[in-house]
Amino acid sequence: MNIYKNFLENKKAGKKMFAVLIDPGKTSDDYIQEVVKNADESKVDCFFVGGSLINNNYLDTCIKNIKSISDIPIVIFPGNSLQLSYRADAFLYLSLISGRNPELLIGAHVITAPYLKSSNLEVISTGYMLVDGGRATTVTYMSNSMPIPSDKPDISACTAMAGEMLGMKVIFMDAGSGAQNHVPLNMISMVSKSIDVPLIIGGGIRSAKDAAEIAKAGADIIVIGNKFETDPSLIGEISQAIHNV
């Protein structure tokens, strides 16, 4: 499957997509079994696998275990240049366009480029934007960058436009795992209207109502992970809410 082509076709058709985020640093074999079972039953579109800080060597095993029980595509959502695996289907090549940290704009990419070039992974260039979610998050600390203020949708829109014109295939706006608030709806709407590439939204999304509102505001792909670490059964409810938009 060409995952990016699928993103584009669904965007063109107005079909919203749902990605379940699995953080290998916060998971176990039993958790994967439960999440994947719920995801299969709920027609989740893809898994995003990765985290801002993974303190174990479980990424490759995590992807292998998911693959053994599900055909849902797996996209690596890397927190750093060490989060690589040939077992996945695609790789979000994140450039932190909301920050001014050169390592996350291009530095880490130089290190990983030979690995990705020789792999079978579908590499999807991604303009990654951090948005203030009301509290400090791991991704903000680890990226050593300041998020875009939540009351500055114009900055977000201009940043997203710049990312698209630089050749980014998707824009990913993230309030961060465990954020107090998700990306504001007016900001999502303004960014969505300013770009033609698919828009991914993640961070601080806690309910089916949140997810549906974000989809209606203009998000093409909604990513949720932290919420399911305490209650994987919510996957079905949230998946239905997103796909019904």
N, C-alpha and C positions, 0 to 999 in steps of 0.2 A: 504493500500500500504506500502511495505517496501521501504522506501526512499533510504536508503543506498544501498540496492540491486539494485535499479534503477540507482543510481550513477555508480555502478560497471558495470552493463550491458551496459549502454551507453558508458562508457569509453572503454570497450572491443570492442564494435561495432564501435568506432570512432565517435560517435554522440555527438556533443557539446551541452551543456545545458545552459539555460539562466534563471537566478534568478533575480526578481525585488525586491529590498530592500525598505521596507517601515519603516520609522522611526516614531514611535508613538508620539515623541516629536515635530515633524514638520508637522503634518498632521491634517486633518479634515474629517468629514463624506463625504463631497462633493468630496474631493480629492480622498478618497478611492474608491468612486463610479466610478470616471473617470479612475483611474489607473487600477482597476480591470476589467472594461469594455474593455479597451485597451489590457490588458494582456490576457484575455479570447480570444479575437479576433485574437491575435498574437501568440497563442499557447505557451505562457510562461510556462516553466517547473515547477517552484515553486516560492513561495514568501519567502523571508527572512524578518523577522520582529524583529526590535530591534534598539538600538542606543547607542552611547557612553555616552550620557547624556540625560535622559528623565526627563523633569521637570513637568510631569503631571502623572495622574493615568490612562492613556488611553490604555496601552498595551493590557489588557484583552478585553476591548471593541473593540479595533481595530481588533483583531483576530476574535472576534465574528462577527463583521460587514463584514469582508472578507468572512468568512464561510457562511454567510447568502446569498451571491450572487455568490459564485464561488466554484468549486470543486478542484481548483488548490491547491496542498499541501502547507502547511505553516510550515516553519522551523524557530524556534526562534534563532536569532543571538544575544546573550545577551551581553550587555555592562557592566553588573555587576550582582551580585548574586540576585538582587531584580527583575530582568526581567524574571519572571516565569509565566506560564499559562498552565493549563490543556487542554485548548481548541486547542492548536496547534497539529501538527502531529509529529513533531520531534524537537530535541533540539541539537544545536551544543555545545558540551561540550568543550569549548575553553581552551586550555592551552597555555599561551603566551611563546612559546619556543624560541622566538628571544630575549626575555628580561631576566632580572635577578631579577625580582620582585617576591618573593616567594608567595605572596598573589594570583598572577595570574598564577602561575605555579601549585599550589595545595591548597593554603589556602582557597580561596572562594569555591572551589569544595567540601571541607569537610562540609561546611555549607549547600550547596544545595543538597548533595548526598541523604539524607533521603527523601526529597521532590521528587526528580527525581526517586528514587527507587520505591516509592509507586504510581507513576503516570503511565499513559498509554503512555507517550511520548516515542518515539524512540530516544534513546540517542546516538549521534554520536560523538565519541572522535575525537577532531580536534586539530592538531598542528597549532597554530595561529602565523603568522610571520608578523611583521610590517616592511615595507620597506620605506625608505625616499622618499617622493613624492614631494620634492622641497619646502615645507613650513610646518610650525608647524600645526598639526591637533588636533582635540579634543581627538581622541583616544590616541595619543602620550602623551598628557598632562595628561589625566585621568589615563592612565596605568602606569605613572611614569617610563617610560622605553625609551631607545634609539632605534630608528629604525635601521635596517641594512642599511648601505650606498648603494646607488643605483648603485655604480660602483664596488660592491663586490659580483658578482654572485657566487663565490666559497664559500663564507660564507653562502649564502642562501642555496646552494646545500647541504653543510655538515649539516646545521641545519635541513633541511627537511629530510635528510637521518636518522639523529638521532631521529627525531620525529617518523618516520615510524618504526624504530627498537624498539622504546619504546612502540609501539602498537597503535599509532594514526591511525585512519581509513581514515582520509583525511588531506591534508595540505592546509591551507588557507593563501595566501599571500595578504596583504592589504596595499595600500598606504594611506588609510584613506579617509573618506568622505571630499570632497572639496580639495583634493590634487591637486597640480599644474600639476604633472605628474603621469602617471600610472606606475605600475611596469615595468621595462625595459624588452624588448622582449628577449634580450640575457639571462637575469636572469631567465625568465620564461622557456625558452628552456632548460637551464642547469638543473634547478630543475626538470622539467618534465622528462628529460632523466635519472635522478638520483633516481627516486622513482617509485613505482608500484601502489601506492594508488592514488585516484582521487585528482586533483589539482584545487583549487578554486582561482580565481583572482578577486580582487575588488579594488576600489579607483581610482579616477582620469580618469575614462573612459568617454569620452564626445561625442563620435560619433560612427556610424556604422563601419567606417573604423578602428577606434581604436579597437573595439570589435572583428572584423574579424581578425585583425593582432594578437591579443592576443590569440584567439582560434587557429590560425595557428601555433603560437609559442609553443603551448603545453598545454594551459589551457583546462581543461575538463568542468568547470563550470565558467561562467562569471557573476559577480554580479554588478548591477548598480542601484543606487537609487537617488543620489543627482541631477543628470541631469533631472530626470523626475519631480522634484518638481516645475520646471518652464515650462516644456513642456512634459506632459504625452503622447502626440501624437507620440513622437519619439520611443516609445516602439515597435511599429510594424516594423519600419525600422531596428532597432538594432536587434530585434528577428530574422528577416529574414537573416540578415548578419551573425549572429552566426550559425543559423541552416543550412545555405548553405555551411559552411566550411566542 
